[in-house]
Amino acid sequence: AKATVVIDAPLTHCKGNLIANGTIKDLAQGSGSTMDSMRTAYNSHTHLEQGDGQQTGTPSAPMG
């Protein structure tokens, strides 16, 4: 399309694959977060280990 396409529906369901060459942004939290920033945060997050209180390692299966 040469102009913006707006889909205004309570639910949009894609039965096939969805590929985006641009940014995907989740606006659920006000100004939102991009998928890339959520993936970066997930891949580098750690937790305090229960017991001795040491930091855990990052996820063993990072998001690609």
PAVEXVO-372311 format. One record per residue (C-alpha): y, x, z; residue in three letters. Coordinates in Angstrom, 2 decimals. Each point is the difference from the previous one (the first is absolute). Last residue first. Example, Ala and Ser with C-alpha at 12.3 -4.5 7.8 and 13.67 -1.06 7.14 Angstrom:
// residues 2
<<-1.06,13.67,7.14>,Ser>
<<-3.44,-1.37,0.66>,Ala>
***
This chain:
// residues 64
<<-15.12,16.43,18.56>,Gly>
<<-0.38,-1.37,3.54>,Met>
<<-1.46,2.64,2.29>,Pro>
<<-3.64,-0.18,1.13>,Ala>
<<-0.37,2.30,3.00>,Ser>
<<3.19,-1.42,1.52>,Pro>
<<2.23,2.63,1.68>,Thr>
<<-1.38,1.89,2.97>,Gly>
<<0.09,-1.34,3.52>,Thr>
<<2.63,1.06,2.51>,Gln>
<<-1.35,0.98,3.42>,Gln>
<<0.07,-2.46,2.91>,Gly>
<<-3.17,1.28,1.73>,Asp>
<<-1.68,-3.41,0.24>,Gly>
<<1.38,-2.19,-2.72>,Gln>
<<1.31,2.01,-2.91>,Glu>
<<3.68,-0.40,-0.71>,Leu>
<<0.31,-1.14,-3.58>,His>
<<0.86,1.62,-3.33>,Thr>
<<1.87,-1.07,-3.13>,His>
<<0.45,2.21,-3.07>,Ser>
<<-1.92,-2.00,-2.62>,Asn>
<<1.23,-3.32,1.34>,Tyr>
<<3.71,0.93,-0.10>,Ala>
<<-0.31,1.39,-3.55>,Thr>
<<-1.88,-3.13,-1.16>,Arg>
<<2.68,-2.26,1.55>,Met>
<<2.76,2.04,-1.70>,Ser>
<<-1.78,-0.25,-3.37>,Asp>
<<-0.60,-3.75,0.38>,Met>
<<3.74,-0.41,0.46>,Thr>
<<1.39,-1.35,3.23>,Ser>
<<2.06,-3.07,0.71>,Gly>
<<3.66,-0.82,0.68>,Ser>
<<-1.07,-2.86,2.25>,Gly>
<<-3.58,0.68,1.12>,Gln>
<<-1.91,-2.13,-2.52>,Ala>
<<1.82,1.59,-2.95>,Leu>
<<-2.98,1.98,-1.29>,Asp>
<<1.11,2.20,-2.91>,Lys>
<<-2.01,1.05,-3.06>,Ile>
<<1.81,2.72,-1.96>,Thr>
<<-0.44,0.40,-3.74>,Gly>
<<-2.90,0.62,-2.35>,Asn>
<<-1.86,-2.88,1.59>,Ala>
<<-3.62,-0.75,-0.84>,Ile>
<<-1.66,-3.25,1.05>,Leu>
<<-3.69,-0.47,-0.64>,Asn>
<<-1.43,-3.41,-0.79>,Gly>
<<-0.07,-3.38,1.74>,Lys>
<<3.66,0.18,0.99>,Cys>
<<1.02,-2.65,2.56>,His>
<<3.64,-0.86,0.70>,Thr>
<<0.68,-2.12,3.07>,Leu>
<<2.98,-2.15,1.10>,Pro>
<<1.46,0.28,-3.51>,Ala>
<<3.20,1.37,-1.51>,Asp>
<<-0.99,2.49,-2.70>,Ile>
<<3.17,1.65,-1.30>,Val>
<<-0.01,2.02,-3.23>,Val>
<<2.95,2.38,-0.34>,Thr>
<<1.26,0.58,-3.54>,Ala>
<<-1.28,1.82,-3.08>,Lys>
<<-3.52,-1.17,0.67>,Ala>
***
